Amino acid sequence: MGTFVAQVGHHQYIRHTSPAFEAVSNSVRAPAIPRTLRAGLGWAVVFVGLLAKITLAKKTIRDYSDPVVALASQRKEWRRPVQEKL
């Protein structure tokens, strides 16, 4: 929730402190991308990275098998010596 509040606050700050479009100083440069769009794309990258990390963590937890339980299930019971009949 804090990340979302920070994003909204950052967007408000950018919107109030900078013009919507930047002037292009060089004709060789690619067309200027509005600062708000760049900021939004940056936040999108952060959110996608966060969602990917959460998804991978859930997959790791779901696929986790306890090594102690796995080892205990693989152990064979000791055989008792067979007593010979006389």
Protein Blocks (a to p, Z undefined) as FASTA:
>chain_A
ZZmmmmmmmmmmmmmmpcfbdcdfbfkbccdddfklmmmmmmmmmmmmmmmmmmmmmmmm
mmpccfklmmmmmpccddddddddZZ
